[in-house]
Amino acid sequence: MKLVYVAGPFRGRDRWEVADNAHRAAEVGFRVAYLGAVPVIPHSMYLNFDGTLDDEFWLTATRRLLEPCDALITARGWWRSEGARMEIEACNLVGRPVFHDLAALSSWLEKGSKS
C-alpha cells in the first residue's frame, strides 16, 4: 500500500480555525484511504499539541513524517501554509509526486497497482 501525505494549513487565528484546518485535512485523508492508500495526516496526529513546542520543531517533525511517503496530496488552502509549501518543495527535490486533486492521485494509484 502506498503512503500518501496530506499537506495543508494547520495553524490559524484561533482554535476554531486550527480545528477547521485539521478537519479539511482529515476529509482529504479519508478520501485517500477510500482510494486504497494509507493517509498520513499530521493535522490529526498533532491537533491536541497545538500551542506546545515551537513552530520549528513541528515543521521539522512533519518533514520527517513525509520521508517514507510515496506521494503528497494537498488540502484546500495549502498555498497559505508555509509548512505545506516546504513539504511540496521537499517532494519536488526528490521527485516524489505531488497532487492537487483526488482524480490525479487516483489515476496514479491505479497505474501503480498494475505494475
C-alpha angles and dihedrals in degrees: 000000000000121000112225119193117215112218125189143112118313107165119072145170091269142356091275092059092045090052090047091052091049091049092052091050091049090052090055089046092054090053090049089053090047087056089056102258129114111251119218106203114178089181091065094040095053106027092113091051094062110134095018119102121015124280093254091061092052095043089052092045094052092048087055090052089052095057099082094040121111097210144357130230124191129229122217113288095024091141090066091059121089089197095051092048090051091048091051090048090051090052092049091052093057098034096250112156118255120200130194096186137039095233092062091046090049092053091049092049091049092051090050093052091054095055 
